[in-house]
Amino acid sequence: MRASPAAMLSLSLTIPLPLTSTKTPFSDQSFLFKHYSWNNQSLSRLGHLVSEKPSRRWIFSCKCRNRGRNSYAKFDNEGEDFIVVNFYRFVSIEDPEAEIDKHFSFLKDLNIRGRIYLNEQGINAQYSGPSKDALAYVEWLKEDDRFSDLLVQMSPANNGHAFPKLKLQNKPSLVQYEGGISHLPLLDPPMRAKPLEPSEWKRKLEGLADDDEASPSSSRRTCILLDVRNGYEWDVGHFRGAPRPEVDCFRNTSFGLSDEKEAPSDPLINVDKEKTDILMYCTGGIRCDVYSAVLRQRGFKNLYTLKGGVSHYLKEEGTAEWVGNLFVFDSRLSLPPATYCNNAVDEAIKTPETPVDTSFARCYICDSQVQELRHRNCANLDCNRLFLCCAKCVDNLKGCCCSNCISAPRLRPVLQGVKRYEKWHVYRDSEVQNAPLV
């Protein structure tokens, strides 16, 4: 459903920061926040309906905008060690709007960017910032008994912020899944999978490998390893023995929900729901928790998840049974396992260098082996596909994913190294569009 510009009301609230604050160099400035609403329905961006009821969304952007490519003024980040922080918790929040106000009051003085979503079912957060600010928010949150034992994942962000801005939002679903997740019994732990510590998970995987070697011809398995991520995440790294998920968005995950004719490759088709152990993993754990509740309602009894996800496992157990890098949903895109070693956060400005097996990774275009486990976006803005690509195909197809995209009207320049594409207006001018980007 589209909302016309005339039908949308835009409210701009200017909230001065305290002059006594010492936590931000903008203590004498004002911050601009926008909340969009239309006919009592909220819009995540212009024209896109996301909720049937009003909800608040704070988007932080400084009024003192510069004129460069970055439309958001920066804090003085010189000498700062930046980290990325991830956590989630399913817990009852009776008044999400009041909770957001509390978080806003604390966060407004901190140099933090990312996504922090809250609703009646809990919180899901991924953000970056200088370590002192990023950890200050964690410590503040843990003062609340509901979050005192929160499992927090941290990793270094070597080039400053990994997110463009901070979104603090009352979101209908903490993760995007078809039909939403508000109806799922996520606040009832027995209705979710049993979380396994990384050491327990490792033993399970070793036992699974031993069973396969002992009876390689057996078609009946008592244990199934399930990657509850997207196919492109598997492409840069996964646990050995995990089949590639044939989905490009968690919203469309449907393991165990279809019959054999609809999804013949579904690993949960025709399994014994009473006797089969299902081992589920994802990056940080939240998608597994959500999907385990879906499977529990479908009658699957023996469900297990990796506590804290792959990031927690790599920190505790290293690369045992893991191959490749870990895909992350921020500007870094792909992280080598050594990033999560125990001293990675203490030495956040250093990038650990360890050999990573890339033998499994294939170019999306020519199927040759790729050396760099890092996706790129198709240069065609209207495609924007995430894909792995060898250097030869990058040159031949001008950064596009196929020959059809080369002639697209909104073609961006080929990106080199670890750069990410900026907004289209940066490339819209033909002189800029045709200039080499170095």
ChimeraX attribute file (.defattr): number of C-alpha atoms within 10 A of each C-alpha:
attribute: neighborCount
match mode: 1-to-1
recipient: residues
	/A:1	6
	/A:2	9
	/A:3	14
	/A:4	10
	/A:5	11
	/A:6	7
	/A:7	12
	/A:8	16
	/A:9	12
	/A:10	12
	/A:11	11
	/A:12	11
	/A:13	12
	/A:14	12
	/A:15	12
	/A:16	13
	/A:17	16
	/A:18	13
	/A:19	10
	/A:20	8
	/A:21	12
	/A:22	10
	/A:23	12
	/A:24	15
	/A:25	13
	/A:26	21
	/A:27	16
	/A:28	12
	/A:29	15
	/A:30	17
	/A:31	18
	/A:32	16
	/A:33	17
	/A:34	16
	/A:35	17
	/A:36	21
	/A:37	22
	/A:38	18
	/A:39	12
	/A:40	12
	/A:41	14
	/A:42	24
	/A:43	22
	/A:44	17
	/A:45	9
	/A:46	14
	/A:47	16
	/A:48	12
	/A:49	16
	/A:50	16
	/A:51	15
	/A:52	12
	/A:53	11
	/A:54	16
	/A:55	22
	/A:56	20
	/A:57	22
	/A:58	18
	/A:59	18
	/A:60	19
	/A:61	20
	/A:62	17
	/A:63	14
	/A:64	15
	/A:65	12
	/A:66	12
	/A:67	9
	/A:68	8
	/A:69	10
	/A:70	12
	/A:71	13
	/A:72	17
	/A:73	15
	/A:74	15
	/A:75	12
	/A:76	11
	/A:77	13
	/A:78	7
	/A:79	8
	/A:80	15
	/A:81	21
	/A:82	26
	/A:83	28
	/A:84	28
	/A:85	22
	/A:86	21
	/A:87	20
	/A:88	23
	/A:89	19
	/A:90	22
	/A:91	16
	/A:92	15
	/A:93	16
	/A:94	12
	/A:95	11
	/A:96	22
	/A:97	18
	/A:98	11
	/A:99	14
	/A:100	21
	/A:101	14
	/A:102	11
	/A:103	16
	/A:104	15
	/A:105	9
	/A:106	14
	/A:107	18
	/A:108	15
	/A:109	18
	/A:110	18
	/A:111	23
	/A:112	26
	/A:113	23
	/A:114	22
	/A:115	20
	/A:116	22
	/A:117	23
	/A:118	26
	/A:119	25
	/A:120	20
	/A:121	22
	/A:122	21
	/A:123	23
	/A:124	20
	/A:125	18
	/A:126	21
	/A:127	24
	/A:128	29
	/A:129	26
	/A:130	22
	/A:131	22
	/A:132	14
	/A:133	19
	/A:134	22
	/A:135	17
	/A:136	15
	/A:137	16
	/A:138	17
	/A:139	13
	/A:140	13
	/A:141	16
	/A:142	14
	/A:143	11
	/A:144	10
	/A:145	9
	/A:146	15
	/A:147	19
	/A:148	13
	/A:149	11
	/A:150	14
	/A:151	14
	/A:152	15
	/A:153	18
	/A:154	25
	/A:155	24
	/A:156	27
	/A:157	26
	/A:158	17
	/A:159	12
	/A:160	18
	/A:161	23
	/A:162	23
	/A:163	20
	/A:164	18
	/A:165	18
	/A:166	20
	/A:167	20
	/A:168	23
	/A:169	22
	/A:170	22
	/A:171	23
	/A:172	20
	/A:173	21
	/A:174	27
	/A:175	16
	/A:176	15
	/A:177	16
	/A:178	12
	/A:179	10
	/A:180	13
	/A:181	19
	/A:182	13
	/A:183	7
	/A:184	16
	/A:185	17
	/A:186	22
	/A:187	15
	/A:188	11
	/A:189	13
	/A:190	11
	/A:191	20
	/A:192	24
	/A:193	25
	/A:194	17
	/A:195	21
	/A:196	17
	/A:197	16
	/A:198	22
	/A:199	12
	/A:200	13
	/A:201	21
	/A:202	18
	/A:203	11
	/A:204	16
	/A:205	20
	/A:206	13
	/A:207	13
	/A:208	18
	/A:209	15
	/A:210	12
	/A:211	15
	/A:212	13
	/A:213	10
	/A:214	10
	/A:215	11
	/A:216	10
	/A:217	8
	/A:218	9
	/A:219	7
	/A:220	10
	/A:221	15
	/A:222	13
	/A:223	18
	/A:224	20
	/A:225	20
	/A:226	23
	/A:227	22
	/A:228	27
	/A:229	24
	/A:230	20
	/A:231	17
	/A:232	19
	/A:233	27
	/A:234	24
	/A:235	25
	/A:236	26
	/A:237	24
	/A:238	23
	/A:239	19
	/A:240	14
	/A:241	16
	/A:242	16
	/A:243	17
	/A:244	17
	/A:245	23
	/A:246	16
	/A:247	15
	/A:248	14
	/A:249	14
	/A:250	18
	/A:251	15
	/A:252	14
	/A:253	18
	/A:254	19
	/A:255	18
	/A:256	20
	/A:257	15
	/A:258	13
	/A:259	12
	/A:260	13
	/A:261	8
	/A:262	9
	/A:263	15
	/A:264	11
	/A:265	13
	/A:266	18
	/A:267	15
	/A:268	22
	/A:269	16
	/A:270	10
	/A:271	17
	/A:272	15
	/A:273	18
	/A:274	10
	/A:275	13
	/A:276	18
	/A:277	19
	/A:278	22
	/A:279	26
	/A:280	27
	/A:281	27
	/A:282	24
	/A:283	22
	/A:284	23
	/A:285	22
	/A:286	22
	/A:287	22
	/A:288	28
	/A:289	27
	/A:290	21
	/A:291	23
	/A:292	27
	/A:293	22
	/A:294	22
	/A:295	22
	/A:296	18
	/A:297	14
	/A:298	12
	/A:299	12
	/A:300	22
	/A:301	19
	/A:302	18
	/A:303	23
	/A:304	22
	/A:305	26
	/A:306	28
	/A:307	25
	/A:308	24
	/A:309	23
	/A:310	24
	/A:311	27
	/A:312	23
	/A:313	25
	/A:314	21
	/A:315	21
	/A:316	15
	/A:317	16
	/A:318	18
	/A:319	17
	/A:320	13
	/A:321	14
	/A:322	20
	/A:323	20
	/A:324	25
	/A:325	26
	/A:326	24
	/A:327	25
	/A:328	14
	/A:329	12
	/A:330	17
	/A:331	16
	/A:332	18
	/A:333	19
	/A:334	21
	/A:335	21
	/A:336	22
	/A:337	25
	/A:338	20
	/A:339	25
	/A:340	23
	/A:341	18
	/A:342	15
	/A:343	13
	/A:344	19
	/A:345	20
	/A:346	13
	/A:347	13
	/A:348	21
	/A:349	18
	/A:350	14
	/A:351	15
	/A:352	16
	/A:353	10
	/A:354	10
	/A:355	10
	/A:356	17
	/A:357	15
	/A:358	18
	/A:359	11
	/A:360	13
	/A:361	21
	/A:362	20
	/A:363	18
	/A:364	18
	/A:365	17
	/A:366	11
	/A:367	12
	/A:368	13
	/A:369	16
	/A:370	18
	/A:371	18
	/A:372	16
	/A:373	24
	/A:374	22
	/A:375	19
	/A:376	25
	/A:377	20
	/A:378	26
	/A:379	25
	/A:380	23
	/A:381	18
	/A:382	12
	/A:383	15
	/A:384	15
	/A:385	15
	/A:386	16
	/A:387	19
	/A:388	26
	/A:389	28
	/A:390	18
	/A:391	13
	/A:392	11
	/A:393	18
	/A:394	20
	/A:395	11
	/A:396	12
	/A:397	18
	/A:398	21
	/A:399	24
	/A:400	31
	/A:401	25
	/A:402	15
	/A:403	12
	/A:404	10
	/A:405	21
	/A:406	19
	/A:407	10
	/A:408	15
	/A:409	10
	/A:410	16
	/A:411	23
	/A:412	25
	/A:413	18
	/A:414	23
	/A:415	19
	/A:416	13
	/A:417	8
	/A:418	12
	/A:419	13
	/A:420	13
	/A:421	18
	/A:422	11
	/A:423	11
	/A:424	13
	/A:425	10
	/A:426	12
	/A:427	18
	/A:428	14
	/A:429	10
	/A:430	8
	/A:431	8
	/A:432	14
	/A:433	18
	/A:434	14
	/A:435	11
	/A:436	10
	/A:437	12
	/A:438	8
